[in-house]
Amino acid sequence: PSYLITPWNFPLAMATRKVAPALAAGCPVVVKPAELTPLTTLRFAALLVEVGLPAGVVNVVTTTDPAGLSTALLADSRLRKLSFTGSTPVGRRLLAQAADRVLRTSMELGGNAPLLVFDDADLEQAVAGAMAAKFRNIGQACTAANRFLVHQPVLEAFTERITERVRSLRVGPGTDPKVDLGPLVGARAVDKVDELVQDAVAHGATLRTGGHRLDGPGHFYAPTVLTDIPPQARIAQEEIFGPVIAITGFRDEAEAVAMANRTEAGLVGFVFTRDLARAQRMIAQLETGMLGV
């Protein structure tokens, strides 16, 4: 059997993409959904039984003690495989435990995605792409653009355009069809985003728009643009997981690559340029598993 641990932000997509290949290979699974979103996974498992999957092939275990459950399952001699999507610190602990029994592992850990805008980019396209890369799921995705690195000749023009777009976003509950952005997942998520923003401002970053909590009911944060991010600010190092665009300028291609690679989380990156030769250089030089050009 395989042990599959899924995150809260895309509960159905993550469960299906882990369960499907396991079933195709003839492997039963134990799925542990995130504490915040168990109902989606339970419904998915019920549907599998409804369409004919034998009971006991896909097993969903919910828990308020994820570390305890994982420790017990990883020590079971029947287990052959661990698949985890989630934060890097948790992934490290799980890998260490999996090493005791030399389990096969698949890890999709945290991101700190750079989004590079070069001076030859189509700025309208770059702004539209940046908005999509940042605000999908209100920024609550490991593939969300985190660090916006912009070529100095177009830095102010890009910043003005994207700030205008961000100011126009309407925030509210998903039941309102006029809303562009919904809530964050919980109070702790709002606290984390606000801490990163306030820390950046304290270190000298410039707040262009947003930068504060919004009233509920629900857990809302104003869509935010920060510029002049100093390297020592936490937001330059940590995954944001919220509706915050953090912009820093770069002088040339070499500096852009160095800044983009200044992270241990090499999940995904984004590049906007009209120069295909430069795009190929970025594919070779940026230390990410995926790159959107």
Contacts in CASP RR format, 6 or more apart in sequence:
PFRMAT RR
TARGET T0000
AUTHOR 0000-0000-0000
METHOD contacts of the structure
MODEL  1
PSYLITPWNFPLAMATRKVAPALAAGCPVVVKPAELTPLTTLRFAALLVE
VGLPAGVVNVVTTTDPAGLSTALLADSRLRKLSFTGSTPVGRRLLAQAAD
RVLRTSMELGGNAPLLVFDDADLEQAVAGAMAAKFRNIGQACTAANRFLV
HQPVLEAFTERITERVRSLRVGPGTDPKVDLGPLVGARAVDKVDELVQDA
VAHGATLRTGGHRLDGPGHFYAPTVLTDIPPQARIAQEEIFGPVIAITGF
RDEAEAVAMANRTEAGLVGFVFTRDLARAQRMIAQLETGMLGV
1 27 0 8 1.000
1 28 0 8 1.000
1 29 0 8 1.000
1 30 0 8 1.000
1 78 0 8 1.000
1 79 0 8 1.000
1 80 0 8 1.000
1 81 0 8 1.000
2 18 0 8 1.000
2 22 0 8 1.000
2 27 0 8 1.000
2 28 0 8 1.000
2 29 0 8 1.000
2 30 0 8 1.000
2 79 0 8 1.000
2 80 0 8 1.000
2 81 0 8 1.000
2 82 0 8 1.000
2 83 0 8 1.000
3 29 0 8 1.000
3 30 0 8 1.000
3 32 0 8 1.000
3 70 0 8 1.000
3 73 0 8 1.000
3 74 0 8 1.000
3 79 0 8 1.000
3 81 0 8 1.000
3 82 0 8 1.000
3 83 0 8 1.000
4 15 0 8 1.000
4 18 0 8 1.000
4 19 0 8 1.000
4 22 0 8 1.000
4 29 0 8 1.000
4 30 0 8 1.000
4 31 0 8 1.000
4 32 0 8 1.000
4 83 0 8 1.000
5 31 0 8 1.000
5 32 0 8 1.000
5 66 0 8 1.000
5 70 0 8 1.000
5 82 0 8 1.000
5 83 0 8 1.000
5 84 0 8 1.000
5 85 0 8 1.000
5 86 0 8 1.000
5 94 0 8 1.000
6 14 0 8 1.000
6 15 0 8 1.000
6 18 0 8 1.000
6 31 0 8 1.000
6 32 0 8 1.000
6 33 0 8 1.000
6 34 0 8 1.000
6 41 0 8 1.000
6 85 0 8 1.000
7 14 0 8 1.000
7 34 0 8 1.000
7 85 0 8 1.000
7 86 0 8 1.000
8 33 0 8 1.000
8 34 0 8 1.000
8 35 0 8 1.000
8 36 0 8 1.000
8 37 0 8 1.000
8 185 0 8 1.000
9 137 0 8 1.000
9 140 0 8 1.000
9 141 0 8 1.000
9 185 0 8 1.000
10 137 0 8 1.000
10 141 0 8 1.000
11 33 0 8 1.000
11 34 0 8 1.000
11 37 0 8 1.000
11 40 0 8 1.000
11 41 0 8 1.000
12 40 0 8 1.000
12 41 0 8 1.000
12 44 0 8 1.000
14 85 0 8 1.000
15 31 0 8 1.000
15 33 0 8 1.000
15 40 0 8 1.000
15 41 0 8 1.000
15 44 0 8 1.000
16 44 0 8 1.000
18 29 0 8 1.000
18 31 0 8 1.000
18 83 0 8 1.000
18 85 0 8 1.000
19 29 0 8 1.000
19 31 0 8 1.000
19 44 0 8 1.000
19 48 0 8 1.000
19 58 0 8 1.000
22 28 0 8 1.000
22 29 0 8 1.000
22 81 0 8 1.000
23 29 0 8 1.000
23 53 0 8 1.000
23 57 0 8 1.000
23 58 0 8 1.000
27 80 0 8 1.000
27 81 0 8 1.000
28 56 0 8 1.000
28 57 0 8 1.000
28 58 0 8 1.000
28 59 0 8 1.000
29 57 0 8 1.000
29 58 0 8 1.000
29 59 0 8 1.000
30 59 0 8 1.000
30 60 0 8 1.000
30 61 0 8 1.000
30 73 0 8 1.000
31 41 0 8 1.000
31 45 0 8 1.000
31 58 0 8 1.000
31 59 0 8 1.000
31 60 0 8 1.000
31 61 0 8 1.000
32 60 0 8 1.000
32 61 0 8 1.000
32 62 0 8 1.000
32 63 0 8 1.000
32 66 0 8 1.000
32 69 0 8 1.000
32 70 0 8 1.000
33 40 0 8 1.000
33 41 0 8 1.000
33 42 0 8 1.000
33 60 0 8 1.000
33 62 0 8 1.000
35 62 0 8 1.000
35 63 0 8 1.000
35 64 0 8 1.000
35 66 0 8 1.000
36 185 0 8 1.000
36 186 0 8 1.000
38 60 0 8 1.000
38 62 0 8 1.000
41 60 0 8 1.000
42 60 0 8 1.000
42 62 0 8 1.000
45 58 0 8 1.000
45 59 0 8 1.000
45 60 0 8 1.000
48 57 0 8 1.000
48 58 0 8 1.000
49 55 0 8 1.000
49 58 0 8 1.000
61 69 0 8 1.000
63 69 0 8 1.000
67 93 0 8 1.000
70 94 0 8 1.000
70 97 0 8 1.000
71 97 0 8 1.000
73 79 0 8 1.000
74 82 0 8 1.000
74 94 0 8 1.000
74 97 0 8 1.000
74 98 0 8 1.000
74 100 0 8 1.000
74 101 0 8 1.000
74 103 0 8 1.000
75 97 0 8 1.000
75 100 0 8 1.000
75 101 0 8 1.000
77 101 0 8 1.000
79 101 0 8 1.000
79 103 0 8 1.000
80 103 0 8 1.000
80 104 0 8 1.000
81 103 0 8 1.000
81 104 0 8 1.000
81 105 0 8 1.000
81 106 0 8 1.000
82 94 0 8 1.000
82 98 0 8 1.000
82 103 0 8 1.000
82 104 0 8 1.000
82 105 0 8 1.000
82 106 0 8 1.000
83 105 0 8 1.000
83 106 0 8 1.000
84 90 0 8 1.000
84 91 0 8 1.000
84 94 0 8 1.000
84 105 0 8 1.000
84 106 0 8 1.000
84 107 0 8 1.000
84 108 0 8 1.000
84 109 0 8 1.000
85 107 0 8 1.000
85 108 0 8 1.000
85 109 0 8 1.000
85 142 0 8 1.000
86 108 0 8 1.000
86 109 0 8 1.000
86 110 0 8 1.000
86 142 0 8 1.000
87 109 0 8 1.000
87 110 0 8 1.000
87 239 0 8 1.000
88 109 0 8 1.000
88 110 0 8 1.000
88 111 0 8 1.000
88 264 0 8 1.000
88 265 0 8 1.000
91 107 0 8 1.000
91 109 0 8 1.000
94 105 0 8 1.000
94 107 0 8 1.000
95 105 0 8 1.000
95 107 0 8 1.000
98 105 0 8 1.000
108 142 0 8 1.000
108 267 0 8 1.000
109 142 0 8 1.000
109 265 0 8 1.000
109 267 0 8 1.000
110 142 0 8 1.000
110 239 0 8 1.000
110 265 0 8 1.000
110 267 0 8 1.000
111 142 0 8 1.000
111 143 0 8 1.000
111 146 0 8 1.000
111 239 0 8 1.000
111 263 0 8 1.000
111 265 0 8 1.000
111 266 0 8 1.000
111 267 0 8 1.000
111 268 0 8 1.000
112 146 0 8 1.000
112 147 0 8 1.000
112 237 0 8 1.000
112 238 0 8 1.000
112 239 0 8 1.000
112 263 0 8 1.000
112 265 0 8 1.000
112 266 0 8 1.000
112 267 0 8 1.000
113 133 0 8 1.000
113 143 0 8 1.000
113 144 0 8 1.000
113 145 0 8 1.000
113 146 0 8 1.000
113 147 0 8 1.000
113 267 0 8 1.000
113 268 0 8 1.000
113 269 0 8 1.000
113 270 0 8 1.000
113 288 0 8 1.000
114 145 0 8 1.000
114 146 0 8 1.000
114 147 0 8 1.000
114 148 0 8 1.000
114 149 0 8 1.000
114 259 0 8 1.000
114 260 0 8 1.000
114 263 0 8 1.000
114 269 0 8 1.000
114 270 0 8 1.000
114 286 0 8 1.000
114 288 0 8 1.000
115 130 0 8 1.000
115 133 0 8 1.000
115 134 0 8 1.000
115 145 0 8 1.000
115 146 0 8 1.000
115 147 0 8 1.000
115 148 0 8 1.000
115 149 0 8 1.000
115 269 0 8 1.000
115 270 0 8 1.000
115 271 0 8 1.000
115 272 0 8 1.000
116 149 0 8 1.000
116 150 0 8 1.000
116 250 0 8 1.000
116 256 0 8 1.000
116 260 0 8 1.000
116 269 0 8 1.000
116 270 0 8 1.000
116 271 0 8 1.000
116 272 0 8 1.000
116 273 0 8 1.000
116 282 0 8 1.000
117 123 0 8 1.000
117 126 0 8 1.000
117 130 0 8 1.000
117 148 0 8 1.000
117 149 0 8 1.000
117 150 0 8 1.000
117 151 0 8 1.000
117 154 0 8 1.000
117 158 0 8 1.000
117 272 0 8 1.000
118 151 0 8 1.000
118 154 0 8 1.000
118 253 0 8 1.000
118 256 0 8 1.000
118 271 0 8 1.000
118 272 0 8 1.000
118 273 0 8 1.000
118 275 0 8 1.000
118 278 0 8 1.000
119 151 0 8 1.000
119 152 0 8 1.000
119 153 0 8 1.000
119 154 0 8 1.000
120 273 0 8 1.000
120 274 0 8 1.000
120 275 0 8 1.000
120 278 0 8 1.000
121 154 0 8 1.000
121 272 0 8 1.000
121 273 0 8 1.000
121 274 0 8 1.000
122 272 0 8 1.000
122 274 0 8 1.000
123 154 0 8 1.000
123 157 0 8 1.000
123 158 0 8 1.000
123 161 0 8 1.000
124 161 0 8 1.000
125 272 0 8 1.000
126 158 0 8 1.000
126 272 0 8 1.000
127 158 0 8 1.000
127 161 0 8 1.000
127 162 0 8 1.000
127 165 0 8 1.000
129 270 0 8 1.000
129 272 0 8 1.000
130 145 0 8 1.000
130 148 0 8 1.000
130 162 0 8 1.000
130 245 0 8 1.000
130 270 0 8 1.000
130 272 0 8 1.000
131 162 0 8 1.000
131 165 0 8 1.000
131 166 0 8 1.000
133 143 0 8 1.000
133 144 0 8 1.000
133 145 0 8 1.000
133 270 0 8 1.000
134 144 0 8 1.000
134 145 0 8 1.000
134 243 0 8 1.000
134 245 0 8 1.000
135 169 0 8 1.000
135 180 0 8 1.000
135 181 0 8 1.000
135 223 0 8 1.000
135 243 0 8 1.000
136 144 0 8 1.000
137 144 0 8 1.000
138 181 0 8 1.000
138 182 0 8 1.000
138 183 0 8 1.000
138 184 0 8 1.000
138 242 0 8 1.000
138 243 0 8 1.000
139 240 0 8 1.000
139 241 0 8 1.000
139 242 0 8 1.000
139 243 0 8 1.000
140 184 0 8 1.000
140 185 0 8 1.000
140 189 0 8 1.000
140 241 0 8 1.000
140 242 0 8 1.000
141 241 0 8 1.000
142 239 0 8 1.000
142 267 0 8 1.000
142 268 0 8 1.000
143 267 0 8 1.000
143 268 0 8 1.000
143 290 0 8 1.000
144 240 0 8 1.000
144 241 0 8 1.000
144 242 0 8 1.000
145 245 0 8 1.000
145 269 0 8 1.000
145 270 0 8 1.000
146 239 0 8 1.000
146 240 0 8 1.000
146 246 0 8 1.000
147 229 0 8 1.000
147 236 0 8 1.000
147 246 0 8 1.000
147 248 0 8 1.000
147 259 0 8 1.000
147 260 0 8 1.000
147 263 0 8 1.000
148 245 0 8 1.000
148 246 0 8 1.000
148 247 0 8 1.000
148 248 0 8 1.000
149 248 0 8 1.000
149 249 0 8 1.000
149 250 0 8 1.000
149 256 0 8 1.000
149 259 0 8 1.000
149 260 0 8 1.000
150 158 0 8 1.000
150 159 0 8 1.000
150 247 0 8 1.000
150 248 0 8 1.000
150 249 0 8 1.000
150 250 0 8 1.000
151 249 0 8 1.000
151 250 0 8 1.000
151 256 0 8 1.000
152 249 0 8 1.000
152 250 0 8 1.000
152 251 0 8 1.000
155 247 0 8 1.000
155 249 0 8 1.000
158 247 0 8 1.000
159 208 0 8 1.000
159 225 0 8 1.000
159 227 0 8 1.000
159 247 0 8 1.000
162 225 0 8 1.000
162 245 0 8 1.000
162 247 0 8 1.000
163 208 0 8 1.000
163 209 0 8 1.000
163 225 0 8 1.000
166 209 0 8 1.000
166 210 0 8 1.000
166 223 0 8 1.000
166 224 0 8 1.000
166 225 0 8 1.000
166 245 0 8 1.000
167 209 0 8 1.000
167 223 0 8 1.000
169 180 0 8 1.000
169 181 0 8 1.000
169 223 0 8 1.000
169 243 0 8 1.000
170 178 0 8 1.000
170 179 0 8 1.000
170 180 0 8 1.000
170 181 0 8 1.000
171 179 0 8 1.000
171 180 0 8 1.000
171 181 0 8 1.000
171 182 0 8 1.000
171 214 0 8 1.000
171 220 0 8 1.000
171 222 0 8 1.000
171 223 0 8 1.000
172 179 0 8 1.000
172 181 0 8 1.000
172 182 0 8 1.000
172 183 0 8 1.000
172 214 0 8 1.000
172 220 0 8 1.000
173 179 0 8 1.000
173 182 0 8 1.000
173 183 0 8 1.000
173 218 0 8 1.000
174 182 0 8 1.000
181 223 0 8 1.000
181 243 0 8 1.000
182 220 0 8 1.000
183 218 0 8 1.000
183 219 0 8 1.000
183 220 0 8 1.000
184 190 0 8 1.000
184 193 0 8 1.000
184 219 0 8 1.000
184 220 0 8 1.000
184 221 0 8 1.000
184 242 0 8 1.000
185 219 0 8 1.000
186 218 0 8 1.000
186 219 0 8 1.000
187 219 0 8 1.000
189 219 0 8 1.000
189 241 0 8 1.000
189 242 0 8 1.000
190 213 0 8 1.000
190 219 0 8 1.000
190 220 0 8 1.000
190 221 0 8 1.000
192 241 0 8 1.000
193 221 0 8 1.000
193 240 0 8 1.000
193 241 0 8 1.000
193 242 0 8 1.000
193 243 0 8 1.000
193 244 0 8 1.000
194 211 0 8 1.000
194 212 0 8 1.000
194 213 0 8 1.000
194 221 0 8 1.000
195 234 0 8 1.000
196 234 0 8 1.000
196 235 0 8 1.000
196 238 0 8 1.000
196 240 0 8 1.000
196 244 0 8 1.000
197 207 0 8 1.000
197 211 0 8 1.000
197 224 0 8 1.000
197 226 0 8 1.000
197 235 0 8 1.000
197 244 0 8 1.000
199 233 0 8 1.000
199 234 0 8 1.000
199 235 0 8 1.000
200 226 0 8 1.000
200 229 0 8 1.000
200 230 0 8 1.000
200 233 0 8 1.000
200 234 0 8 1.000
200 235 0 8 1.000
200 236 0 8 1.000
200 246 0 8 1.000
201 207 0 8 1.000
201 226 0 8 1.000
203 230 0 8 1.000
203 232 0 8 1.000
203 233 0 8 1.000
204 228 0 8 1.000
204 230 0 8 1.000
204 233 0 8 1.000
205 226 0 8 1.000
205 227 0 8 1.000
205 228 0 8 1.000
205 229 0 8 1.000
205 230 0 8 1.000
205 233 0 8 1.000
205 235 0 8 1.000
205 246 0 8 1.000
206 226 0 8 1.000
206 227 0 8 1.000
206 228 0 8 1.000
207 224 0 8 1.000
207 225 0 8 1.000
207 226 0 8 1.000
208 225 0 8 1.000
208 226 0 8 1.000
208 227 0 8 1.000
209 222 0 8 1.000
209 223 0 8 1.000
209 224 0 8 1.000
209 225 0 8 1.000
210 222 0 8 1.000
210 223 0 8 1.000
210 224 0 8 1.000
210 225 0 8 1.000
211 221 0 8 1.000
211 222 0 8 1.000
211 224 0 8 1.000
211 244 0 8 1.000
212 221 0 8 1.000
212 222 0 8 1.000
213 220 0 8 1.000
213 221 0 8 1.000
213 222 0 8 1.000
214 220 0 8 1.000
214 221 0 8 1.000
214 222 0 8 1.000
221 242 0 8 1.000
221 243 0 8 1.000
221 244 0 8 1.000
222 243 0 8 1.000
223 243 0 8 1.000
223 244 0 8 1.000
224 243 0 8 1.000
224 244 0 8 1.000
224 245 0 8 1.000
225 244 0 8 1.000
225 245 0 8 1.000
225 247 0 8 1.000
226 235 0 8 1.000
226 244 0 8 1.000
226 245 0 8 1.000
226 246 0 8 1.000
226 247 0 8 1.000
227 247 0 8 1.000
227 248 0 8 1.000
228 247 0 8 1.000
228 248 0 8 1.000
229 235 0 8 1.000
229 236 0 8 1.000
229 246 0 8 1.000
229 247 0 8 1.000
229 248 0 8 1.000
230 236 0 8 1.000
231 262 0 8 1.000
235 244 0 8 1.000
235 246 0 8 1.000
236 246 0 8 1.000
236 248 0 8 1.000
236 262 0 8 1.000
237 263 0 8 1.000
239 265 0 8 1.000
240 246 0 8 1.000
248 259 0 8 1.000
250 256 0 8 1.000
250 259 0 8 1.000
253 278 0 8 1.000
253 281 0 8 1.000
257 282 0 8 1.000
257 285 0 8 1.000
257 286 0 8 1.000
260 269 0 8 1.000
260 286 0 8 1.000
261 285 0 8 1.000
261 286 0 8 1.000
261 287 0 8 1.000
266 287 0 8 1.000
266 288 0 8 1.000
266 289 0 8 1.000
267 288 0 8 1.000
267 289 0 8 1.000
267 290 0 8 1.000
268 288 0 8 1.000
268 289 0 8 1.000
268 290 0 8 1.000
268 291 0 8 1.000
268 292 0 8 1.000
269 286 0 8 1.000
269 288 0 8 1.000
269 290 0 8 1.000
269 291 0 8 1.000
269 292 0 8 1.000
270 291 0 8 1.000
270 292 0 8 1.000
270 293 0 8 1.000
271 278 0 8 1.000
271 279 0 8 1.000
271 282 0 8 1.000
271 286 0 8 1.000
271 291 0 8 1.000
271 292 0 8 1.000
271 293 0 8 1.000
272 293 0 8 1.000
273 279 0 8 1.000
273 282 0 8 1.000
273 293 0 8 1.000
279 293 0 8 1.000
282 291 0 8 1.000
282 293 0 8 1.000
283 291 0 8 1.000
283 293 0 8 1.000
END
